[in-house]
Amino acid sequence: MTLGLATTDRYRVRYDEVSPLRQALDIEPVLAMVPSSARDLLDVGCGTGDLLERAAARLRGLKRLVGIDLSDERVAIARTKLAAKPVRSEFHAADLRVGTPPVGTFDCILMTSVLHWLHPVEAEVFRAIGRHAKPKGVFILSTYHPLITDSGLGGTDDVVHAALLHLGWSRDEAAAFFDRPDALPISKRTRSKREIKDALSPNFEIDCVVDRNAAMCVNSADQYLKYHSATFGGYYSGRLDVDTREAFFDALGEEAMTRMAERGHVTEMPVRIWRTVNAQDKRIDVV
Ligand SMILES: C[S@@+](CC[C@H](N)C(=O)[O-])C[C@H]1O[C@@H](n2cnc3c(N)ncnc32)[C@H](O)[C@@H]1O
């Protein structure tokens, strides 16, 4: 299974070659919130396993690591990365929207940079994740909250919107590109903080949150296009004619470098890290 990587091969790279530009910046703040008593760790949407690899190096009490991801390719990379570590690890390719494999229960569950891909079934996924939390188990997740600009979009959607205008699309055509039920702007796929809190609440109690701003910066158009391809696959470019994709990528690269020159970053992305605790043991089921 893949995220539908219908993208130009020119920029196809491994996810972990470009995640240091953005997603991997969340690893340390997330690991700092993992209880030092944790013995087992589950990472849902584990990508190529960098978070678990760093956890294995940093949290010496860990005995078992488990990763789940939609992509067979990323699961295979993660499995290879962790194979040499002195802690037991296992990886499963599975779609969290459908359910979780029977991996047991954990002291700590992590989910970084994944929630926007789980729209609109986040609450169901949280329920499934809740079944893998031990009593007093902790669930830590990171969510993105792009600022909405004049285009009515934010984050990468806004960069894509500008690239479509560079291609000569009208504003109405560019708006229509995002106005499809099967292709929501990523900013709309990310629920508000209030909605996330409500979706978590049947299973998890919020323990603490850390908010920070994570600007995404690149040193060349090529670097941005590699990041974009590995992160978004064909989510945007797959909606374009094959003949238009190369020009679209050129326009995206140009827009990214214009933003670097004018603003010092390509996107500005407020990130929230939530640490939550299994709430099940506090509830009494009344029938
Ligand atoms: C932006 S990457 C984040 C990877 C890793 N957690 C990190 O922080 O670097 C999003 C990951 O979520 C995975 N993903 C997306 N939809 C998924 C789904 N429905 N079920 C399982 N994994 C999914 C993707 O394959 C991808 O590896």
Ligand as a Chemical Component Dictionary entry (heavy atoms), coordinates in Angstrom:
data_LIG
# 
_chem_comp.id                   LIG 
_chem_comp.type                 NON-POLYMER 
_chem_comp.pdbx_formal_charge   0 
_chem_comp.three_letter_code    LIG 
# 
loop_
_chem_comp_atom.comp_id 
_chem_comp_atom.atom_id 
_chem_comp_atom.alt_atom_id 
_chem_comp_atom.type_symbol 
_chem_comp_atom.charge 
_chem_comp_atom.model_Cartn_x 
_chem_comp_atom.model_Cartn_y 
_chem_comp_atom.model_Cartn_z 
_chem_comp_atom.pdbx_ordinal 
LIG C1  C1  C 0  4.420  12.732 7.350  1  
LIG S1  S1  S 1  4.704  11.021 7.563  2  
LIG C2  C2  C 0  5.176  10.938 9.308  3  
LIG C3  C3  C 0  6.063  9.747  9.588  4  
LIG C4  C4  C 0  6.671  9.720  10.980 5  
LIG N1  N1  N 0  5.644  9.557  11.997 6  
LIG C5  C5  C 0  7.443  10.983 11.229 7  
LIG O1  O1  O 0  7.090  11.743 12.121 8  
LIG O2  O2  O -1 8.424  11.208 10.497 9  
LIG C6  C6  C 0  3.066  10.366 7.642  10 
LIG C7  C7  C 0  3.082  8.859  7.731  11 
LIG O3  O3  O 0  1.768  8.399  7.967  12 
LIG C8  C8  C 0  1.551  7.237  7.209  13 
LIG N2  N2  N 0  0.107  7.092  6.991  14 
LIG C9  C9  C 0  -0.694 7.909  6.277  15 
LIG N3  N3  N 0  -1.946 7.431  6.284  16 
LIG C10 C10 C 0  -1.934 6.303  7.031  17 
LIG C11 C11 C 0  -2.915 5.349  7.382  18 
LIG N4  N4  N 0  -4.160 5.482  6.966  19 
LIG N5  N5  N 0  -2.559 4.293  8.130  20 
LIG C12 C12 C 0  -1.252 4.137  8.539  21 
LIG N6  N6  N 0  -0.277 5.022  8.242  22 
LIG C13 C13 C 0  -0.609 6.089  7.489  23 
LIG C14 C14 C 0  2.318  7.489  5.925  24 
LIG O4  O4  O 0  2.623  6.302  5.209  25 
LIG C15 C15 C 0  3.549  8.216  6.438  26 
LIG O5  O5  O 0  4.630  7.351  6.675  27 
# 
loop_
_chem_comp_bond.comp_id 
_chem_comp_bond.atom_id_1 
_chem_comp_bond.atom_id_2 
_chem_comp_bond.value_order 
_chem_comp_bond.pdbx_ordinal 
LIG C1  S1  SING 1  
LIG S1  C2  SING 2  
LIG S1  C6  SING 3  
LIG C2  C3  SING 4  
LIG C3  C4  SING 5  
LIG C4  N1  SING 6  
LIG C4  C5  SING 7  
LIG C5  O1  DOUB 8  
LIG C5  O2  SING 9  
LIG C6  C7  SING 10 
LIG C7  O3  SING 11 
LIG C7  C15 SING 12 
LIG O3  C8  SING 13 
LIG C8  N2  SING 14 
LIG C8  C14 SING 15 
LIG N2  C9  SING 16 
LIG N2  C13 SING 17 
LIG C9  N3  DOUB 18 
LIG N3  C10 SING 19 
LIG C10 C11 SING 20 
LIG C10 C13 DOUB 21 
LIG C11 N4  SING 22 
LIG C11 N5  DOUB 23 
LIG N5  C12 SING 24 
LIG C12 N6  DOUB 25 
LIG N6  C13 SING 26 
LIG C14 O4  SING 27 
LIG C14 C15 SING 28 
LIG C15 O5  SING 29 
# 
